[in-house]
Amino acid sequence: MVHPEQPTVPSKISIFDGHNDAVHLIREYKHDGIDFLGHNTTGHLDLPRARAGGMFGGFFAMWVPAEQPCEADADLTASATSYAVRMADPLDPAYARRSIDAQLAALKSLADRSSGAIRISTIVNEIDQARHDGALAILLHIEGAEAIGSNLVELETLYNQGLRSLGPVWSRPNIFGHGVPFAFPSSPDTGPGLTPAGVELVRACNRLGILIDLSHLNERGFWDVAAKTTAPLVATHSCVHALCPSARNLTDKQLDAIRESDGMVGLNFCVNDLRPDANRNADTGLDIVVRHVIRLVDRIGIDRVGFGSDFDGATVPNAIGDASGMPCLIEAIRNYGFDDVSLNKIAYENWFRVLRLTLTPGEMAEVKP
Ligand SMILES: [Zn+2]
């Protein structure tokens, strides 16, 4: 029976998402946090809203906030047509390790108390099983590798605990490289790229079968990874620079490199990276989101575009609202002429393809010199 308030959707599309920051809001991590297994009205993601939106899994990011949080927007300089956020300070590695350990423990205890409804998954077959079972698959991701020392011992430990995706930097400097600052309008070419330790980190990720996320690297860091990695190039949550020239977004040249490596882009729903004026205004139509999808498909191909929502980490369009609004976005894309075959690729099959190539080290080419 269909409830009258439910929109009628032609065919429900299953979704695997490239990025969320939900761990920061759950009660296993934060003492007054939400019950992820129940329905909530704050934030973007919980199990019921994921199910309502057709989402069966995604990259769950672990990210370390500043040790001494400052006032909201204290580091922001903005005018009517531009903004720049002062680059975040480096983190103390011991503090970063404690924070990542706490986030990892929180996600594991959430999975433990979910009676199989939430599963930490390390291979595509497990993720696909979650899709068949109506469960939610967590692919563990770290955004900024401060918890890992230059001898990479912690990388192996984290791999053994299920880590399968890593951004060497968030938008701050660390021993592996320099992140891209938040700025508009701005080129992503904002500073030096990977350090020698960063190059070793890339090699180790290739060897283990950990996806390297390019999303918060500056342009030189992007090209340094491209020169060394044997895996397809992947930006888990980024938008198109030609449509919104924010430093976080990907230029046509970067998109071309992603296409040539047979990698992919997960489209970020962050309104200030989508809108041509970069305003943090949630009253942003789905047409603006779809324009990025179309531009990505035109530039890199239908097999290389997915979603990287940034749920619980960004201001997303009210027209999506939260994870339960994903069918609205799917229908908006469908209305531009995409059929079910194309929609399924964007919604999850492209992530499966790239993850299959990346998480199985034996399938990757020889190490580049
Ligand atoms: Zn991010």
Residues whose N, C-alpha, C, O or C-beta is under 5 A from the ligand:
A	BS01	ZN	none
